[in-house]
Amino acid sequence: MWIAAFVERYRKWCKRHGYSFSEAKAVEIHEDARQKFPLVPKSDTCKLLVREAVAQLNAVSRTVETYRVEMDRLASQLPEYRPSCP
């Protein structure tokens, strides 16, 4: 039951973000997550820690993208610059 719901959500996520959907990959992700995450207690403290970790990862990801855009902008001023594929 849970696996079918996850596969459907994963399919929709892939479509929304332009990724190729693979049911086998969805099942693999679900199984990996199922094996790893039950070890974490479902307390309010753990939920808070996970939310904070996600927020930090998102902030780092945004920062890296900002640096990448700025590096690309600066590099584009060089005569030997060739834009990378989008």
C-alpha positions in Angstrom: 0.0 0.0 0.0 2.7 2.5 1.0 4.9 1.6 -1.9 2.2 2.3 -4.5 1.4 5.7 -3.0 5.1 6.5 -3.0 5.6 5.4 -6.6 2.7 7.6 -7.7 4.0 10.6 -5.8 7.5 10.0 -7.3 6.0 9.8 -10.8 4.3 13.2 -10.3 7.5 14.7 -8.9 9.5 13.5 -11.9 6.9 14.9 -14.3 6.8 18.3 -12.4 10.6 18.6 -12.4 11.3 17.2 -15.9 12.9 13.9 -14.8 12.4 10.5 -16.5 10.2 8.3 -14.3 11.3 4.8 -13.5 9.1 2.6 -11.3 12.2 0.5 -10.4 14.0 3.6 -9.2 11.0 4.6 -7.2 10.9 1.2 -5.5 14.7 1.4 -4.9 14.4 4.8 -3.3 11.5 3.7 -1.1 13.3 0.6 0.1 16.5 2.5 0.9 14.5 5.1 2.8 12.4 2.5 4.6 15.6 0.7 5.8 17.4 3.9 6.9 14.8 6.2 8.5 13.0 3.9 11.0 16.1 4.2 13.1 15.2 7.8 13.9 12.8 8.3 16.8 9.7 10.2 15.8 9.9 12.8 18.6 9.4 16.5 18.2 13.1 17.1 18.8 14.1 14.7 16.0 11.6 16.4 13.6 13.0 19.8 14.5 16.5 18.6 13.9 15.6 17.1 10.5 13.8 20.3 9.5 16.8 22.4 10.5 19.2 20.1 8.6 16.9 20.4 5.5 16.9 24.2 5.8 20.7 24.3 6.1 21.1 22.1 3.0 18.7 24.3 1.1 20.6 27.4 2.1 23.9 25.8 1.1 22.4 24.8 -2.2 21.2 28.4 -2.9 24.6 29.8 -2.0 26.4 27.4 -4.3 24.0 28.3 -7.2 24.6 32.0 -6.5 28.4 31.4 -6.7 28.0 29.4 -9.8 26.0 32.2 -11.5 28.5 34.8 -10.4 31.5 32.7 -11.6 29.7 32.2 -14.9 29.1 36.0 -15.2 32.7 36.8 -14.5 34.1 34.1 -16.8 31.8 35.4 -19.6 34.0 38.5 -19.7 37.0 36.5 -20.7 37.8 36.2 -24.5 38.3 32.4 -24.2 35.0 31.8 -22.4 32.7 29.3 -23.8 29.3 29.0 -22.1 28.5 25.6 -20.5 25.4 23.6 -21.4 22.3 24.7 -19.5 
